[in-house]
Amino acid sequence: MSDPAVIGIDLGGTNVRAGLVRDGRLAEVRSVPIRSRGAMEDVLDDLYGAVDPLVAPGIAGIGAGVPSVIDLATGTVYDVQNIPSWKEVPLRALLAERYRLPVSVNNDANCFAAGEKRFGRLKPYDHGVGLIIGTGLGAGIIANGRLYAGASCGAGEFGMLPYLDRTFEAYASGQFFERVHGVTGRELAERAGRGDGRALEIFAAFGRHLGEAIKVIGYAVDPEIVVLGGSVSRSFRFFGSAVWDAFRDFAYAPARERLKIEVSETDNIAILGAAALAYDARLG
């Protein structure tokens, strides 16, 4: 018996993308620019503009991924990144009222992990972490085969842990390249691809910092696999060996030998991750 159709929503700072997931694949995608500096209602109208064309008989639910702090009990989103007017928005209630469907809302990192669990590299595993490496460092945790978000949707915020003189996010995300070396990750990847020695050195330093972050994840969560996503993960070939170098002194040899670190290859993972929320909600 095939899974029912659901809708996944990915709300970003410039666009909202919504997708219809049917029979385990993304059947249709709608993308609408959002008025990020507009009023709360303006952005909400833009979101509806992406979702409305996808709603049809037989849709079983809606999942929405939002880059924000979220009250999971109410589905209220707070201080959404790059959308100043969205200070406190009861998103789940608004979507449920408009579409008369069950709605689940979570943050973007948790959606990434949920999406990889249902559609990607996390699928065969019961214990894993989806780690987004972009302008920040965010993570979602899969424990005993299910997404674990914590009491206040704050589980997996490893980037906020103290590290050296700042936090892990300052050293193990794209912030490291610009703050310390004055170069973007994209420019550095282009230089590394041409064999630029200095660029490769910077990536190696970055990999050691990221390795320390993943070591902390290893001690805290003991995952079978860490799946990397986000813009910086595309340069894994330049820093992957340095990540593993950091594990030489990991205290638990069996865990180190079992652990896998892989890069996501799931297209449209943000939409699929949001859709995965809707499927997970049906499991109770």
C-alpha positions in Angstrom: 0.0 0.0 0.0 1.5 3.3 -1.0 1.9 6.3 1.3 -0.8 9.0 1.0 0.0 12.3 -0.7 1.2 15.1 1.5 2.5 18.7 1.0 5.9 19.9 2.2 6.6 23.6 2.7 10.1 25.2 2.9 10.0 28.8 4.0 13.2 30.7 3.3 14.3 34.3 3.5 13.7 35.0 -0.2 11.3 32.3 -1.4 8.8 29.8 -0.2 8.8 26.5 -1.9 6.0 24.0 -1.6 5.9 20.5 -3.0 3.4 17.7 -3.5 4.9 14.3 -2.4 3.1 11.3 -3.8 4.2 7.7 -3.9 7.5 8.5 -2.3 8.5 11.1 -4.8 8.2 14.8 -5.4 5.5 15.1 -8.0 5.2 18.9 -8.2 6.9 22.0 -6.8 5.8 25.6 -6.6 8.1 28.4 -5.7 7.0 32.0 -4.9 9.2 35.0 -3.9 8.3 36.3 -0.5 8.0 39.9 0.6 10.5 39.3 3.4 10.4 42.9 4.6 6.6 43.0 4.4 4.0 42.6 7.0 3.2 39.3 8.6 0.1 39.0 6.4 2.1 39.7 3.2 4.4 36.8 3.8 1.6 34.6 4.7 -0.2 35.5 1.5 3.0 34.6 -0.4 3.1 31.2 1.4 -0.5 30.6 0.5 0.3 31.4 -3.1 2.7 28.5 -3.2 0.5 26.0 -1.4 -3.0 26.7 -2.8 -2.3 25.2 -6.3 -1.2 21.9 -4.7 -4.2 21.3 -2.4 -6.6 18.7 -3.8 -8.8 15.9 -2.6 -6.7 13.0 -1.1 -4.0 15.2 0.6 -3.4 13.6 4.0 -1.4 16.4 5.7 1.0 19.3 5.5 4.5 19.7 6.9 6.3 23.0 7.2 10.0 23.7 7.8 10.9 27.2 9.1 14.3 28.6 10.1 13.2 29.7 13.6 12.5 28.8 17.2 9.3 26.8 17.4 6.8 25.9 20.1 6.1 22.3 19.0 3.0 22.1 21.2 1.3 24.9 19.4 3.1 25.1 16.1 4.0 28.7 16.7 7.1 30.1 15.1 9.2 32.8 16.7 11.8 35.3 15.2 12.0 33.7 11.8 15.3 34.4 10.2 15.4 37.1 7.5 11.6 37.8 8.0 11.5 40.6 10.6 7.7 40.8 10.8 7.4 37.1 11.8 8.1 37.6 15.5 5.4 35.2 16.7 3.2 33.5 14.2 0.8 30.6 15.0 1.6 29.0 11.7 0.2 25.5 12.4 -3.2 27.0 13.4 -3.3 29.3 10.4 -2.5 26.5 7.9 -4.9 24.1 9.6 -7.7 26.6 9.5 -7.1 27.4 5.8 -6.7 23.9 4.4 -8.6 21.8 7.0 -5.7 19.3 7.1 -3.4 18.1 9.9 -0.3 20.3 10.0 3.2 19.8 11.5 5.8 22.5 11.9 9.4 22.2 12.8 12.7 23.9 12.2 14.8 23.5 9.1 17.6 21.4 10.7 15.1 18.9 12.1 13.4 18.8 8.7 16.7 17.9 7.1 17.2 15.0 9.5 13.6 13.8 9.1 13.9 14.0 5.3 17.1 12.1 5.2 15.6 9.4 7.4 12.6 8.9 5.2 14.1 9.6 1.8 17.9 9.7 2.0 21.0 8.3 3.6 19.6 8.0 7.1 16.9 5.6 5.9 18.6 2.3 6.9 19.6 3.6 10.4 17.8 4.0 13.7 20.4 6.5 15.2 21.8 9.4 13.2 22.3 13.1 12.9 21.6 15.4 10.0 24.2 18.2 10.2 23.6 21.3 8.1 26.8 23.3 7.4 26.1 26.6 5.8 26.2 30.1 7.2 25.5 28.4 10.5 25.8 24.9 12.0 22.5 23.2 12.8 21.5 19.6 13.4 18.6 17.3 13.7 18.7 14.0 15.7 17.2 10.7 14.8 16.9 8.5 17.9 15.3 5.0 17.8 14.2 5.7 14.3 12.2 8.9 15.1 13.0 12.6 15.0 14.0 13.8 18.5 13.5 17.6 18.9 13.7 17.9 22.7 11.3 19.7 25.1 11.6 23.1 23.4 12.7 22.1 19.8 16.2 22.9 20.9 17.8 19.4 20.7 20.8 19.3 18.3 22.0 22.9 18.7 25.6 21.7 18.8 26.7 24.8 17.0 25.9 26.9 20.1 28.2 24.9 22.4 31.3 26.8 23.6 34.5 26.1 21.6 37.8 27.8 21.8 37.1 31.5 22.2 33.6 31.4 20.6 31.3 28.5 19.7 31.4 25.6 17.3 29.4 27.5 14.8 32.1 30.2 14.5 34.6 27.6 13.5 32.7 24.8 11.9 30.4 26.6 9.5 30.9 29.1 6.6 31.4 31.8 9.2 35.0 30.5 9.7 36.0 31.2 6.1 34.8 34.8 6.1 35.6 35.7 9.8 39.0 34.2 10.0 40.2 34.3 6.4 38.1 36.9 4.6 37.0 34.6 1.9 33.7 33.0 1.0 33.3 29.2 1.0 32.4 29.3 -2.7 35.5 31.2 -3.6 37.6 29.0 -1.5 36.2 25.9 -3.1 36.9 27.2 -6.6 40.5 27.9 -5.6 40.9 24.4 -4.0 39.5 22.9 -7.1 42.4 24.4 -9.0 44.8 23.0 -6.5 45.5 26.2 -4.6 47.7 25.2 -1.7 46.5 27.9 0.7 42.9 27.1 0.0 43.5 23.5 0.8 45.2 24.5 4.0 42.2 26.5 5.1 39.8 23.6 4.3 42.0 21.3 6.3 41.9 23.7 9.3 38.1 23.9 8.9 37.9 20.1 8.7 39.7 19.7 12.0 37.3 22.1 13.7 34.3 20.3 12.2 35.8 17.0 13.3 35.9 18.3 16.9 32.2 19.2 16.6 31.3 15.8 15.3 33.3 14.2 18.1 31.1 16.1 20.6 28.1 14.8 18.7 29.6 11.3 18.9 29.9 11.5 22.7 26.5 13.1 23.2 24.3 11.1 20.8 26.4 8.0 19.7 25.0 8.0 16.1 25.6 5.4 13.5 25.8 8.0 10.8 26.2 11.8 10.4 24.8 13.1 7.2 26.1 16.4 6.1 24.0 19.0 4.2 24.2 22.7 3.5 26.4 24.7 1.1 29.7 23.9 2.7 29.1 20.1 2.6 29.6 20.2 -1.2 33.3 20.8 -0.5 33.6 17.7 1.6 36.3 16.3 -0.6 38.6 19.1 0.5 38.2 18.6 4.2 36.9 15.1 4.8 40.2 13.6 5.7 40.9 16.3 8.3 37.5 15.5 9.9 38.6 11.9 10.4 42.0 13.0 11.7 40.2 14.6 14.6 38.8 11.2 15.5 42.1 9.6 16.2 41.8 10.2 19.9 38.0 9.4 20.2 37.8 7.4 23.4 35.4 4.6 22.2 37.0 2.7 19.4 34.0 0.6 18.4 31.9 3.7 18.0 34.6 5.4 15.9 35.0 2.3 13.7 31.2 2.0 13.1 30.5 5.7 12.5 29.8 6.8 9.0 30.1 10.5 7.8 28.4 11.0 4.4 27.1 13.9 2.3 23.5 14.2 1.4 22.6 13.5 -2.2 18.8 14.0 -1.7 17.4 16.6 -4.1 14.9 19.1 -2.7 15.7 17.8 0.8 14.1 20.8 2.5 10.7 20.2 0.9 11.0 16.4 1.4 12.0 17.0 5.0 8.9 19.1 5.6 6.8 16.4 4.0 8.4 13.8 6.3 7.0 15.7 9.2 3.5 15.1 7.9 4.2 11.4 7.5 5.8 11.1 11.0 2.8 12.8 12.5 0.6 10.0 11.1 2.7 7.5 13.0 1.8 9.1 16.3 
